[in-house]
Amino acid sequence: MRPACRPKLSIILTRINAVLNSNMKIKFVCSVLLVLFTTVALQAAPKRLLMVTTTTGFRHSSIPTAEKILAQLAESSGEFTVDFVHQPPGKPAGLGKDATDAQKDDYAAAEAKWVVSLQDALQKLSPASLANYDGVVFASTTGDLPIPDKEGFLNWIKAGHAFIGIHAASDTFHNWPGYIDMLGGEFKHHGRQVSVDCLNQDPQNPATAGLPKVWTIQQEEIYQFINYDPAKVHDLLILDKHPETGDPGHYGVSWCKNYGDGRVFYTSLGHREDIWDADPGMPDRKNSPEIAKAYQAHILGGIEWALGLKK
């Protein structure tokens, strides 16, 4: 009887081994698939941007349009999402030259109250809150903004995050050398709005890849800078003629740079609503819808470069 049992036992052991091997293969395949799915999910997860449009100085009328267009670019590209720091309501209007002492006291009280609300809104730029974002956009911000931790903000960018500055981002924090150094230039002045021929300095960069060698803008407010050194930035767009005098030279319009392990993209363009919005029915349109579409591609490419989505 015992010899007859041996083949059965051998068959049973073989089947058990096959089952074990099959289970191990299944577990291995499942593990590989889990890693692949996780990797794909992480790669596909959109980046997170924080768009700041608060101002303590001049406030551009194009800010709502900029907010709208950036939200549209985020949705259409699927590459990033946008959270906002909006201007708190209640900022008091400026005092007249003949204001009474009582009016001055009322203004000071209202301004102090509004500054508190601005400080609360800008808590999104605290180090703890910035942990939730991959990049920050300053779009036509002006003046000294009461952000909670200035050095912490710069260190966050240096640690490998993105900063995107648009138009009056260079008219912000004039008394903070660290910010100006990070940005690569500081607004000095502008003249009347003019037509300019922007020279594309890097057709390979995502911010300028869709622009021609000479990109003509029909009407825009063109900034002049101090503390701008072409040797310390990577120029994307420049002028070779002064926008006011026509004198030949090198005049920066848009650039990018590394900042520690982070990336900084800046464009001085973006004053007018019709350079942002391609709606052909926009009243008093000076820039064609095609120019606005090119500008949107310029902004999107700069964001993609700063976030490390494209080289």
VOKOL-362447 format. One record per residue (C-alpha): z, y, x; residue in one letter. Coordinates in Angstrom, 2 decimals. Layout:
BEGIN
+---------+---------+---------+-------+
!      zz !      yy !      xx ! vexmi !
+---------+---------+---------+-------+
!       Z !       Y !       X !     A !
...
+---------+---------+---------+-------+
! end
This chain:
BEGIN
+---------+---------+---------+-------+
!      zz !      yy !      xx ! vexmi !
+---------+---------+---------+-------+
!    0.00 !    0.00 !    0.00 !     M !
!    0.84 !    2.44 !    2.81 !     R !
!   -2.61 !    2.34 !    4.47 !     P !
!   -4.20 !    3.13 !    1.10 !     A !
!   -2.01 !    6.26 !    0.79 !     C !
!   -3.11 !    7.76 !    4.09 !     R !
!   -6.57 !    8.94 !    2.98 !     P !
!   -5.08 !   10.55 !   -0.10 !     K !
!   -2.50 !   12.34 !    2.06 !     L !
!   -5.23 !   13.47 !    4.43 !     S !
!   -7.29 !   14.82 !    1.56 !     I !
!   -4.28 !   16.65 !    0.15 !     I !
!   -3.48 !   18.23 !    3.52 !     L !
!   -7.10 !   19.27 !    3.97 !     T !
!   -7.15 !   20.91 !    0.56 !     R !
!   -3.87 !   22.70 !    1.22 !     I !
!   -5.23 !   24.01 !    4.53 !     N !
!   -8.40 !   25.17 !    2.80 !     A !
!   -6.38 !   27.00 !    0.18 !     V !
!   -4.21 !   28.64 !    2.84 !     L !
!   -7.27 !   29.69 !    4.81 !     N !
!   -8.84 !   31.02 !    1.65 !     S !
!   -5.72 !   33.03 !    0.81 !     N !
!   -5.60 !   34.46 !    4.32 !     M !
!   -9.24 !   35.45 !    4.08 !     K !
!   -8.65 !   37.07 !    0.72 !     I !
!   -5.66 !   38.98 !    2.08 !     K !
!   -7.65 !   40.06 !    5.12 !     F !
!  -10.60 !   41.23 !    3.01 !     V !
!   -8.21 !   43.07 !    0.67 !     C !
!   -6.54 !   44.77 !    3.63 !     S !
!   -9.89 !   45.88 !    5.03 !     V !
!  -11.02 !   47.16 !    1.63 !     L !
!   -7.74 !   49.04 !    1.20 !     L !
!   -8.20 !   50.78 !    4.55 !     V !
!  -11.81 !   51.63 !    3.71 !     L !
!  -10.95 !   52.95 !    0.27 !     F !
!   -8.10 !   55.01 !    1.69 !     T !
!  -10.32 !   56.45 !    4.42 !     T !
!  -13.06 !   57.34 !    1.94 !     V !
!  -10.52 !   58.90 !   -0.42 !     A !
!   -9.06 !   61.01 !    2.37 !     L !
!  -12.51 !   62.10 !    3.50 !     Q !
!  -13.59 !   62.92 !   -0.03 !     A !
!  -10.45 !   64.87 !   -0.94 !     A !
!  -11.39 !   68.55 !   -1.23 !     P !
!   -9.80 !   71.04 !    1.15 !     K !
!   -7.35 !   73.53 !   -0.30 !     R !
!   -7.88 !   77.28 !    0.08 !     L !
!   -5.56 !   80.14 !   -0.78 !     L !
!   -7.42 !   83.36 !   -1.61 !     M !
!   -5.41 !   86.58 !   -1.16 !     V !
!   -6.72 !   89.79 !   -2.75 !     T !
!   -3.60 !   91.95 !   -2.76 !     T !
!   -3.77 !   95.53 !   -1.48 !     T !
!   -1.38 !   98.32 !   -0.59 !     T !
!   -4.18 !  100.70 !    0.40 !     G !
!   -7.65 !  101.23 !   -1.08 !     F !
!   -8.57 !   98.66 !   -3.71 !     R !
!  -12.21 !   97.57 !   -3.97 !     H !
!  -13.76 !   97.29 !   -7.41 !     S !
!  -15.65 !   94.19 !   -6.20 !     S !
!  -12.46 !   92.10 !   -5.86 !     I !
!  -12.68 !   90.47 !   -9.33 !     P !
!  -16.31 !   89.58 !   -8.60 !     T !
!  -15.32 !   88.10 !   -5.24 !     A !
!  -12.64 !   85.97 !   -6.92 !     E !
!  -15.13 !   84.75 !   -9.53 !     K !
!  -17.85 !   83.87 !   -7.02 !     I !
!  -15.51 !   82.07 !   -4.63 !     L !
!  -14.18 !   79.95 !   -7.50 !     A !
!  -17.79 !   79.13 !   -8.43 !     Q !
!  -18.62 !   78.16 !   -4.84 !     L !
!  -15.59 !   75.87 !   -4.75 !     A !
!  -16.63 !   74.16 !   -7.97 !     E !
!  -20.33 !   73.83 !   -7.15 !     S !
!  -19.77 !   72.53 !   -3.60 !     S !
!  -16.87 !   70.23 !   -4.47 !     G !
!  -15.69 !   70.71 !   -0.89 !     E !
!  -12.58 !   72.77 !   -1.59 !     F !
!  -10.34 !   74.11 !   -4.31 !     T !
!   -9.06 !   77.68 !   -4.59 !     V !
!   -5.62 !   78.97 !   -5.44 !     D !
!   -5.04 !   82.72 !   -5.72 !     F !
!   -2.58 !   85.44 !   -4.82 !     V !
!   -3.56 !   88.16 !   -7.29 !     H !
!   -2.46 !   91.78 !   -7.29 !     Q !
!    0.74 !   92.09 !   -9.35 !     P !
!    0.46 !   94.52 !  -12.28 !     P !
!    2.42 !   97.75 !  -12.43 !     G !
!    1.45 !   99.48 !   -9.18 !     K !
!    2.10 !  103.19 !   -9.88 !     P !
!   -0.73 !  105.67 !   -9.55 !     A !
!   -0.51 !  108.17 !   -6.70 !     G !
!    1.36 !  111.43 !   -7.08 !     L !
!   -0.39 !  114.73 !   -7.44 !     G !
!    0.10 !  117.56 !   -4.98 !     K !
!    2.23 !  119.49 !   -7.45 !     D !
!    4.55 !  116.62 !   -8.38 !     A !
!    8.10 !  117.63 !   -9.23 !     T !
!   11.16 !  116.13 !   -7.57 !     D !
!   11.83 !  114.13 !  -10.73 !     A !
!    8.29 !  112.74 !  -10.70 !     Q !
!    8.67 !  111.83 !   -7.04 !     K !
!   11.91 !  109.99 !   -7.80 !     D !
!   10.29 !  108.11 !  -10.66 !     D !
!    7.34 !  107.20 !   -8.46 !     Y !
!    9.60 !  105.94 !   -5.66 !     A !
!   11.54 !  103.75 !   -8.11 !     A !
!    8.36 !  102.32 !   -9.66 !     A !
!    6.84 !  101.68 !   -6.22 !     E !
!    9.97 !   99.89 !   -5.00 !     A !
!    9.94 !   97.69 !   -8.11 !     K !
!    6.28 !   96.86 !   -7.61 !     W !
!    6.76 !   96.01 !   -3.93 !     V !
!    9.35 !   93.42 !   -4.95 !     V !
!    6.79 !   91.78 !   -7.24 !     S !
!    4.24 !   91.87 !   -4.41 !     L !
!    6.71 !   90.19 !   -2.06 !     Q !
!    7.27 !   87.48 !   -4.66 !     D !
!    3.51 !   86.90 !   -5.04 !     A !
!    3.05 !   86.66 !   -1.26 !     L !
!    5.65 !   83.91 !   -0.96 !     Q !
!    2.62 !   81.61 !   -1.09 !     K !
!    2.10 !   82.66 !    2.55 !     L !
!    5.51 !   81.36 !    3.62 !     S !
!    5.47 !   78.49 !    6.13 !     P !
!    6.76 !   76.06 !    3.51 !     A !
!    4.06 !   77.02 !    1.01 !     S !
!    1.27 !   77.09 !    3.60 !     L !
!    1.90 !   73.37 !    4.14 !     A !
!    0.01 !   72.90 !    0.87 !     N !
!   -3.19 !   74.56 !    2.13 !     Y !
!   -5.93 !   73.99 !    4.70 !     D !
!   -7.09 !   77.59 !    4.88 !     G !
!   -6.43 !   81.15 !    3.75 !     V !
!   -8.96 !   83.77 !    2.65 !     V !
!   -8.21 !   87.50 !    2.87 !     F !
!  -10.85 !   89.14 !    0.66 !     A !
!  -10.82 !   92.96 !    0.85 !     S !
!   -7.08 !   93.08 !    1.42 !     T !
!   -5.90 !   96.47 !    2.69 !     T !
!   -2.75 !   98.02 !    4.12 !     G !
!    0.44 !   96.37 !    5.31 !     D !
!    1.18 !   93.37 !    3.12 !     L !
!    4.82 !   92.19 !    2.96 !     P !
!    4.14 !   88.57 !    3.88 !     I !
!    7.33 !   86.58 !    4.47 !     P !
!    6.83 !   85.38 !    8.06 !     D !
!    4.15 !   87.08 !   10.17 !     K !
!    4.51 !   84.96 !   13.28 !     E !
!    4.82 !   81.84 !   11.16 !     G !
!    1.50 !   82.73 !    9.55 !     F !
!   -0.28 !   83.10 !   12.90 !     L !
!    1.30 !   79.89 !   14.19 !     N !
!    0.07 !   78.08 !   11.09 !     W !
!   -3.51 !   79.14 !   11.88 !     I !
!   -3.10 !   78.19 !   15.54 !     K !
!   -1.89 !   74.73 !   14.49 !     A !
!   -5.36 !   73.85 !   13.21 !     G !
!   -5.92 !   75.71 !    9.98 !     H !
!   -8.62 !   78.10 !    8.76 !     A !
!   -8.62 !   81.86 !    8.28 !     F !
!  -11.52 !   83.49 !    6.46 !     I !
!  -11.63 !   87.30 !    6.44 !     G !
!  -14.00 !   89.16 !    4.14 !     I !
!  -14.89 !   92.87 !    4.27 !     H !
!  -11.63 !   94.89 !    4.26 !     A !
!   -9.61 !   92.04 !    5.78 !     A !
!  -10.17 !   94.12 !    8.93 !     S !
!   -8.61 !   97.15 !    7.17 !     D !
!   -5.33 !   95.24 !    6.89 !     T !
!   -2.29 !   95.23 !    9.19 !     F !
!   -3.42 !   98.06 !   11.48 !     H !
!    0.07 !   98.10 !   12.99 !     N !
!    0.18 !   94.37 !   13.75 !     W !
!   -1.59 !   93.64 !   17.07 !     P !
!   -1.22 !   89.88 !   16.60 !     G !
!   -3.24 !   89.94 !   13.40 !     Y !
!   -5.97 !   92.12 !   14.93 !     I !
!   -6.19 !   89.79 !   17.93 !     D !
!   -6.48 !   86.78 !   15.61 !     M !
!   -9.21 !   88.43 !   13.53 !     L !
!  -11.22 !   89.76 !   16.47 !     G !
!  -11.70 !   93.34 !   15.31 !     G !
!  -10.16 !   96.27 !   13.43 !     E !
!  -11.82 !   98.56 !   10.90 !     F !
!  -12.34 !  102.09 !   12.20 !     K !
!  -14.54 !  103.83 !    9.62 !     H !
!  -17.70 !  103.59 !    7.55 !     H !
!  -20.41 !  106.02 !    6.54 !     G !
!  -22.46 !  106.18 !    3.38 !     R !
!  -24.01 !  102.99 !    2.07 !     Q !
!  -27.31 !  102.20 !    3.79 !     V !
!  -29.98 !   99.56 !    4.21 !     S !
!  -29.58 !   97.50 !    7.39 !     V !
!  -31.40 !   94.78 !    9.32 !     D !
!  -28.81 !   92.19 !   10.35 !     C !
!  -29.85 !   90.15 !   13.38 !     L !
!  -29.01 !   86.44 !   13.16 !     N !
!  -27.34 !   85.45 !   16.43 !     Q !
!  -26.76 !   81.77 !   15.66 !     D !
!  -29.18 !   80.01 !   13.29 !     P !
!  -27.26 !   76.75 !   13.86 !     Q !
!  -23.93 !   77.95 !   12.51 !     N !
!  -23.39 !   77.04 !    8.82 !     P !
!  -22.63 !   80.70 !    8.02 !     A !
!  -26.05 !   81.86 !    9.21 !     T !
!  -28.16 !   78.69 !    9.05 !     A !
!  -29.73 !   79.79 !    5.77 !     G !
!  -30.46 !   83.34 !    6.89 !     L !
!  -33.68 !   84.59 !    8.48 !     P !
!  -33.85 !   85.89 !   12.04 !     K !
!  -33.71 !   89.41 !   10.60 !     V !
!  -31.83 !   89.62 !    7.30 !     W !
!  -32.47 !   92.90 !    5.50 !     T !
!  -29.77 !   94.09 !    3.09 !     I !
!  -30.98 !   96.81 !    0.78 !     Q !
!  -27.68 !   98.67 !    0.36 !     Q !
!  -24.18 !   98.02 !    1.69 !     E !
!  -21.15 !   99.73 !    3.20 !     E !
!  -21.26 !   98.97 !    6.94 !     I !
!  -18.06 !   98.96 !    8.96 !     Y !
!  -17.54 !  100.21 !   12.49 !     Q !
!  -14.77 !   98.61 !   14.55 !     F !
!  -12.26 !   99.16 !   17.28 !     I !
!  -10.58 !   96.34 !   19.21 !     N !
!  -13.79 !   94.34 !   18.87 !     Y !
!  -15.06 !   92.65 !   22.03 !     D !
!  -18.26 !   90.58 !   21.74 !     P !
!  -17.09 !   88.55 !   24.74 !     A !
!  -14.03 !   87.35 !   22.79 !     K !
!  -15.82 !   86.25 !   19.62 !     V !
!  -18.93 !   84.29 !   18.72 !     H !
!  -21.26 !   86.77 !   17.04 !     D !
!  -23.11 !   85.56 !   13.95 !     L !
!  -24.66 !   88.81 !   12.67 !     L !
!  -25.06 !   92.09 !   14.54 !     I !
!  -26.95 !   95.36 !   14.31 !     L !
!  -28.87 !   96.74 !   17.26 !     D !
!  -28.87 !  100.24 !   15.78 !     K !
!  -25.91 !  102.32 !   14.64 !     H !
!  -25.97 !  102.39 !   10.81 !     P !
!  -25.27 !  106.11 !   10.70 !     E !
!  -26.96 !  107.60 !   13.76 !     T !
!  -29.60 !  105.00 !   14.62 !     G !
!  -28.41 !  104.93 !   18.24 !     D !
!  -29.22 !  101.61 !   19.96 !     P !
!  -26.30 !   99.33 !   20.77 !     G !
!  -24.41 !   96.20 !   19.82 !     H !
!  -22.61 !   96.51 !   16.48 !     Y !
!  -20.76 !   93.50 !   15.09 !     G !
!  -21.19 !   92.53 !   11.45 !     V !
!  -19.95 !   88.94 !   11.29 !     S !
!  -18.41 !   86.58 !   13.82 !     W !
!  -16.29 !   83.48 !   14.26 !     C !
!  -13.83 !   82.30 !   16.89 !     K !
!  -11.32 !   79.63 !   17.75 !     N !
!   -7.68 !   80.59 !   17.51 !     Y !
!   -5.51 !   77.96 !   19.12 !     G !
!   -6.54 !   74.81 !   17.29 !     D !
!   -7.54 !   76.86 !   14.23 !     G !
!  -10.80 !   78.54 !   13.29 !     R !
!  -11.44 !   82.12 !   12.19 !     V !
!  -14.51 !   83.36 !   10.34 !     F !
!  -15.02 !   87.04 !    9.49 !     Y !
!  -17.76 !   88.96 !    7.74 !     T !
!  -17.64 !   92.71 !    7.17 !     S !
!  -20.12 !   92.44 !    4.31 !     L !
!  -18.94 !   92.27 !    0.71 !     G !
!  -18.29 !   95.81 !   -0.51 !     H !
!  -20.71 !   95.88 !   -3.40 !     R !
!  -20.58 !   93.72 !   -6.51 !     E !
!  -24.32 !   93.09 !   -6.32 !     D !
!  -24.07 !   91.56 !   -2.87 !     I !
!  -21.64 !   89.00 !   -4.31 !     W !
!  -23.16 !   88.31 !   -7.71 !     D !
!  -26.75 !   87.16 !   -8.19 !     A !
!  -26.83 !   88.01 !  -11.89 !     D !
!  -30.21 !   89.75 !  -12.33 !     P !
!  -28.88 !   91.65 !  -15.33 !     G !
!  -26.15 !   93.41 !  -13.37 !     M !
!  -26.37 !   97.18 !  -14.05 !     P !
!  -27.30 !   99.58 !  -11.24 !     D !
!  -28.40 !   96.70 !   -9.07 !     R !
!  -29.47 !   97.76 !   -5.54 !     K !
!  -29.47 !   94.37 !   -3.79 !     N !
!  -31.81 !   91.73 !   -5.17 !     S !
!  -30.41 !   88.47 !   -6.58 !     P !
!  -31.96 !   86.74 !   -3.55 !     E !
!  -29.78 !   88.82 !   -1.22 !     I !
!  -26.71 !   87.89 !   -3.25 !     A !
!  -27.63 !   84.19 !   -3.09 !     K !
!  -28.06 !   84.49 !    0.68 !     A !
!  -24.69 !   86.22 !    0.92 !     Y !
!  -23.04 !   83.44 !   -1.09 !     Q !
!  -24.54 !   80.90 !    1.33 !     A !
!  -23.21 !   83.03 !    4.21 !     H !
!  -19.68 !   82.94 !    2.75 !     I !
!  -19.83 !   79.23 !    1.88 !     L !
!  -21.10 !   78.34 !    5.35 !     G !
!  -18.36 !   80.40 !    6.98 !     G !
!  -15.74 !   78.62 !    4.91 !     I !
!  -17.23 !   75.22 !    5.73 !     E !
!  -17.20 !   76.05 !    9.45 !     W !
!  -13.63 !   77.39 !    9.38 !     A !
!  -12.38 !   74.31 !    7.50 !     L !
!  -14.14 !   71.99 !    9.93 !     G !
!  -16.40 !   70.59 !    7.22 !     L !
!  -19.52 !   71.54 !    9.17 !     K !
!  -20.11 !   72.36 !   12.82 !     K !
+---------+---------+---------+-------+
! end
